[in-house]
Amino acid sequence: MKCAAVAIVLASVLVAGCGGDEPTPASRGPVNKTNFDAIHEGMAQIQVVQMLGRWTAAAPSVVKINGADMAVKHCQWKRDTVEIDVNFADDKVVSKSEQGL
């Protein structure tokens, strides 16, 4: 009888945990739309790293900012098919982009 009661309780817990609110791939982990939207021009690189974690890839790059070439550090955070790209100059955000959010 004790085993049957435990089995019933266990089954009800398992069924209750099978809800349909599964997070979408774009919302799991720190590489998500909420964090992307929180990144703003002038934000310190350390703040971005605290939010997103260590980047997946980083390299020096040259981008056009307000019509002028600017040397930047291009950092990318990637998870599955979702990515956030941020360009830093003097350890501050100068531009950002995303794919798959």
N, C-alpha and C positions, 0 to 999 in steps of 0.2 A: 504494500500500500504506500509506504514511504517513497519507494522508487517511482511509482506512478505519479505521485504529487510532484516530485522533483522534475519528472519528464514533462508534465503539463506546464509547470512554471518555466522551464527552459524553452519549451516550444513557443510559449506566448512571448517571451523576450526576443527570441529569434524572429518571429513574425513581425513584431513591433519595430524591429530594427531594419526592416526591408522597405522603408519608405521610398518614394519616388523622387525625392529632392537631391539627387546625385549632382555634385558640382560638375560644371562643364569643364573641359580641358583648359579653357582660357581663364578660369577663376581659381584653379588650384595652385598653391604655392605662391611665392612672392612675385613671380613674373605674371602680373595680372593688370587689368584695366584700372583698378583703383590706385595701385601704386604708380602706374604710368601717368595717370592724371595728376598725381601729387608732385611729380617732378616738374620743376619750373626753372626758367632761365635765371642764372645767378646762384642757384642752389649749390652748396658745397659737395664735392665728390664724396666725402666721407658720409654725408647724409644719404646720398643715393645708395652707397654700398651698405649702409645700415638697413635700408629698406629692402633692397633687392638681393643682398648677399654679394659674394665675390663674383665678378663677371666671368662669363664663359670664354670670351676672347677680347683681346685689347691690342691696339696697334696705333702707331702715329699715322696721322692722315692730314690732308688739306681739304677744307671745305669752303664754300662761298657763304659768307655771312654778311648780309647787307651789301652785296655786290663786291666784297673784297675777299681775297684768299686769306684764310686763317689756318695756321698750324694748330691742330687739335690732337687730343688723345681720344680715339674712337673706341668705346667700350660696348660690348654686346652681352646681353643676358638672354639665354635661349632655353626654352623648355618645349620639347616636342616640336610642334609647328608654330609656336608662338615665340616672338622675339621682341625685345626692347633694345633700341640702339640709342646711346647718349654720347654726345661729343662734349669734351671738357677742354677749356683753355684756362690756364692758371688755376687748375683744380676747381673750376666753376662750370656749371652747365651752360653751354652756348646754343645747343639745339638737341632735339630728341625726335625719334620716330619709332613706329611700331608696325608689326605685321601679325595678323591673326588674332588680334584682341577683339 
